[in-house]
């Protein structure tokens, strides 16, 4: 495949992903969850917030509507291009969660939504968040637990195999349930954790199960025939209004200490490989 063809395929993949994300973002539960994350940030108009793994930039735009000086950061240039097309007045920068383009103690709020599960060492991202946050700054992490996704199916055993196989391909599939420990280990205080469950029954969310089954099949965890049969069942369920996927989403919030302990910060950075 030529480089041009590869670029076209990558563009198609991004567009397909954006379509799924847009459909999910428009659901009432997703809107409420974003609103809850903004509440937990406690960001007042004029305060600076970084949205890490901003994707197509919806949260950056919504925070800006509240008068917050929000900056979106994402390592994917395709996603950033989409964000800049959609929200031309917003600010976006290309960077990963482990190396943010901000000075020490320069932001008041840090938000990462569905980001930590793709990181091999999420502790490094927490240490970086602690670095860029000012004393008393707020951090909010939102993300699904990939091992705990629930899908109604006639074949419970195969469903478990597919869910777990997809989870095992991620850097930190259980990062959501680990948020509290990660924040405490990173030296944050006043840590709180909530769980919100998103329930999808609309046929437009069928791509969700496809994005589980296809990687599980490609990894060899399930056979092609098994994956096809399982996906066919999910399509039948969608056609007869029997489709159901439930995704538990963890929401953790914490504060950077009012008095920065430089010794602890150094220890958290050096010990963030776990």
C-alpha positions in Angstrom: 0.0 0.0 0.0 1.3 3.4 -0.9 1.7 6.3 1.6 -1.2 8.1 -0.1 -3.4 5.0 0.2 -2.4 4.6 3.9 -3.3 8.3 4.5 -6.7 7.8 2.9 -7.3 4.7 5.0 -6.3 6.5 8.2 -8.6 9.4 7.3 -11.4 6.9 6.8 -10.7 5.3 10.2 -10.7 8.7 11.9 -13.9 9.7 10.2 -15.6 6.4 11.3 -14.3 6.9 14.9 -15.6 10.5 14.9 -19.0 9.3 13.8 -19.2 6.9 16.7 -17.9 9.5 19.2 -20.3 12.1 17.9 -23.3 9.7 18.3 -22.2 8.8 21.8 -21.5 12.5 22.8 -25.0 13.5 21.7 -26.7 11.1 24.1 -28.2 12.7 27.2 -26.1 10.6 29.6 -22.9 11.7 27.9 -23.9 15.3 28.1 -24.6 15.0 31.8 -21.3 13.3 32.4 -19.4 16.1 30.7 -21.3 18.6 32.7 -20.4 16.7 35.9 -16.7 16.7 34.9 -16.8 20.5 34.4 -18.5 20.9 37.9 -15.7 18.8 39.5 -13.0 21.0 37.8 -14.5 24.0 39.8 -13.2 26.2 37.0 -14.2 29.8 37.2 -14.3 32.2 34.2 -10.8 33.2 33.2 -9.1 30.2 34.8 -6.9 28.0 32.6 -7.8 24.4 31.9 -6.0 21.8 29.8 -8.2 19.0 28.2 -5.8 16.1 27.6 -6.7 13.7 24.8 -9.2 16.3 23.6 -10.1 14.4 20.4 -12.4 16.5 18.2 -12.5 19.2 20.8 -16.1 19.3 22.1 -15.1 19.7 25.7 -12.7 22.5 24.9 -15.5 24.4 23.1 -18.0 23.8 25.9 -15.5 25.0 28.6 -14.8 28.1 26.5 -18.5 28.8 26.4 -18.3 29.0 30.2 -15.6 31.6 30.0 -12.8 29.2 30.8 -9.4 29.5 29.0 -9.3 26.0 27.7 -6.6 24.4 25.7 -7.0 21.0 24.0 -4.0 18.7 23.7 -3.9 15.5 21.7 -1.1 13.4 20.1 -3.2 12.6 16.9 -2.7 15.2 14.1 -5.9 13.9 12.3 -8.0 14.5 15.4 -6.5 17.9 16.0 -7.2 18.8 12.3 -10.9 17.8 12.9 -11.0 19.8 16.1 -9.6 22.9 14.5 -12.2 22.6 11.6 -15.0 22.3 14.1 -13.9 24.9 16.6 -11.7 27.4 14.8 -11.8 29.9 17.7 -10.4 27.3 20.2 -6.7 26.5 21.0 -5.3 23.1 20.3 -1.8 21.7 20.6 -0.2 18.4 19.6 1.3 16.6 22.5 0.9 13.4 24.6 -0.3 13.1 28.2 3.2 12.3 29.4 4.8 15.5 28.1 2.6 18.5 28.2 3.6 21.8 26.6 3.0 23.9 29.7 5.2 25.4 32.4 5.3 24.1 36.0 2.2 25.2 38.0 0.8 27.1 35.0 -2.8 25.7 34.8 -5.7 25.7 37.2 -7.5 22.6 35.9 -6.6 19.3 34.2 -9.2 17.1 32.5 -8.6 13.8 30.7 -11.7 11.9 29.3 -11.2 8.3 28.0 -7.4 8.8 27.8 -5.6 6.8 30.5 -6.7 3.3 29.2 -4.4 3.8 26.1 -1.4 4.7 28.2 1.2 2.0 29.1 2.2 3.8 32.2 -0.6 6.1 33.4 1.4 7.0 36.5 3.6 9.1 34.3 0.6 11.1 33.1 -0.5 11.7 36.7 3.0 13.0 37.5 2.9 15.3 34.5 -0.6 16.6 35.6 0.8 17.3 39.1 3.7 19.2 37.5 1.5 21.6 35.3 -1.1 22.2 38.0 -0.8 25.1 40.3 -1.2 24.5 44.1 -4.9 23.8 44.8 -5.5 23.1 41.1 -8.1 20.5 40.2 -7.7 17.2 38.2 -10.7 15.3 36.8 -10.3 11.9 35.1 -13.1 10.2 33.2 -12.9 6.7 31.6 -14.5 3.4 31.1 -13.4 0.1 32.6 -12.9 -2.1 29.5 -13.0 -5.3 31.5 -16.4 -4.5 32.8 -18.3 -3.7 29.6 -21.7 -5.5 29.6 -23.4 -6.7 26.4 -26.6 -8.6 26.2 -26.1 -11.7 24.1 -27.3 -15.3 23.8 -23.6 -16.5 24.2 -22.4 -15.1 27.5 -19.1 -17.0 27.3 -18.2 -15.8 23.9 -19.1 -12.2 24.9 -16.8 -12.4 27.9 -14.0 -13.7 25.7 -14.5 -10.8 23.2 -14.7 -8.1 25.9 -11.6 -9.4 27.7 -9.6 -10.0 24.5 -10.3 -6.4 23.4 -9.3 -5.1 26.8 -6.1 -7.0 26.8 -5.0 -5.1 23.7 -5.0 -1.8 25.6 -2.2 -0.3 27.6 -4.2 0.1 30.8 -7.7 -1.4 30.3 -8.6 -1.2 34.0 -7.3 2.4 34.5 -10.8 3.6 35.6 -10.9 1.4 38.7 -7.3 2.5 39.3 -7.9 6.3 39.2 -8.1 6.7 43.0 -4.8 4.8 43.7 -3.1 6.7 40.9 -4.1 10.0 42.2 -3.2 9.2 45.8 0.2 7.8 44.6 0.7 11.0 42.7 0.4 13.1 45.8 -3.1 14.5 45.1 -5.5 15.2 48.0 -9.3 15.2 48.5 -9.7 12.3 46.0 -13.3 11.4 45.1 -14.6 8.6 42.8 -18.0 8.2 41.2 -19.3 5.6 38.7 -21.8 6.5 36.0 -23.1 3.7 33.7 -23.9 4.6 30.1 -26.5 2.4 28.6 -26.8 2.1 24.8 -29.8 0.6 23.1 -29.9 2.6 19.8 -28.9 0.8 16.6 -26.7 3.7 15.7 -24.3 2.4 18.4 -23.7 -1.0 16.7 -20.2 0.2 15.7 -19.3 -0.1 19.4 -19.6 -3.9 19.3 -17.9 -4.1 16.0 -14.9 -2.2 17.5 -14.8 -4.8 20.2 -15.2 -7.9 18.0 -12.9 -7.1 15.1 -9.7 -6.5 17.3 -10.6 -9.6 19.3 -10.8 -11.6 16.1 -7.6 -10.0 14.7 -5.7 -11.0 17.9 -6.7 -14.6 17.4 -8.8 -14.7 20.6 -11.9 -15.7 18.7 -12.3 -17.2 15.2 -13.7 -15.3 12.2 -16.8 -17.5 12.2 -17.4 -16.8 15.9 -17.0 -13.1 15.5 -19.3 -13.0 12.4 -22.0 -15.0 14.2 -21.8 -12.8 17.3 -22.0 -9.6 15.3 -24.9 -11.0 13.3 -26.7 -11.7 16.6 -26.1 -8.1 17.7 -27.5 -6.8 14.4 -30.6 -8.9 14.8 -31.0 -7.5 18.3 -30.7 -4.0 17.0 -33.3 -4.7 14.3 -35.8 -6.0 17.0 -35.0 -3.4 19.7 -33.2 -5.9 21.9 -29.7 -4.3 21.6 -28.0 -3.3 24.9 -24.5 -2.3 25.9 -23.7 -0.9 29.3 -20.4 0.8 30.0 -19.4 1.8 33.5 -17.5 5.1 33.5 -15.4 6.1 36.4 -15.1 9.8 37.3 -12.3 10.7 39.7 -11.5 14.2 41.0 -8.8 15.5 43.3 -6.8 18.6 44.2 -3.1 19.4 44.0 -1.9 20.3 47.6 -2.0 23.9 48.4 1.7 23.7 49.6 3.8 22.0 47.0 6.2 19.3 48.3 9.0 19.5 45.8 10.5 16.3 47.3 7.3 14.4 46.8 7.0 15.7 43.3 10.5 14.5 42.5 9.6 11.1 44.0 6.3 10.9 42.1 8.1 11.5 38.8 10.9 9.0 39.4 8.4 6.4 40.7 5.7 6.9 38.0 6.8 3.8 36.0 4.6 1.4 38.0 
